[in-house]
Amino acid sequence: MSASQMQNDIDLITYNLNSQKFLEVNANVNAITPLELKSAIIREPLIVSPDTMVIDVIAKMSGVRLCCNTTRTVKSKLDELYLEALSSCAVVVENGQVIGIIVEKDVVRLSAQQQSFDCLVAGKVMLPSVVTMGESEFTDLFFAINLLQQHHIPHLPILDGQKHLVGIVTKETLRQICRPMDLLRLPQVTEVMNRDVICATPDNSMLNIAQQKVDCCVSSIAIVETGESPEIPQKIPVGIITDRDLVQFQALGLKLESYTAKAVMSTPVLAVKPEDSLKKVQ
């Protein structure tokens, strides 16, 4: 692949699958049955109490993926989506009621602030104003997706009639239940991708990466190297670092300032073309 082609690919690393246009197209479904809709609910999410130490919350979030990867229980794409959702948040429950939620971005924010996790408890760092939905109200796919989009949240706790936690849904699990015929209507990558990609070089420290993610409000940073042409500087993608990478990093108890992006980034980068359909991307 030429350097110019690699430069084009950089625009696609964090294509914006959360865009309103993508959500509306992907939510334009036909005859989704109540049973299919309920299958988007992730039962038995990770639950912690408000006095759980944050370092233990991080270990639990990281441990969900490690345990499932070790036992090889992931058998389908939906299983993988459930695994990602289970490892990406912890619901804070007290006396049977949902009082908060901790997500990967909270771990990144605390990391960027160089907070010591040893003396922090979940109740002090959780997001207290949790948007929820009653299970009896969960009857419309687009309404649920729009609620996530409206409040800029990745997880939506589902409650029963007694306000007890039933499970959580995410944009990804909601999209997964769309029928194949609906995927045929998905637009091209170029229509929804995000061209404002935040980049860093492989020699950046992980502390700088965490701070950059917080400052720019992004969930992933492209790791790039400069092309050989001095006249036309080109950014060649060599890796990517996500919020989940930082959670896994913190679970190991490592010091952010002691490691570079090159040691942590995921590589190689999966690239797609602007003219590719989102069906292919999915």
Buried (B, 14 or more C-beta within 10 A) or exposed (E): EEBEEBBBBBBBBBBBBBBEEBBEBBBEBEEBEEEBBBBBBBEEBBEBEBEBBBBBBBBBBBBBBEEBEEEEEBEEEBEBBBBBBBBBBBBBBEEEEBBBBBBBBBBBBBBBEEBEBEEBBBBEBBBEEBBBBEBEEBEEBBEBBBBBBEEEBBBBBBBEEEEEBBBBBBBBBBBBBBEEEBBEEBBBBBBBBBEEBBBBBBEBBBBBBBBBBBEEEBBBBBBBBEBEEEEEEBBBBBBBBBBBBBBBBBBEEBEBEEBBBBEBBBEEBEBBEBEBBBBEBB
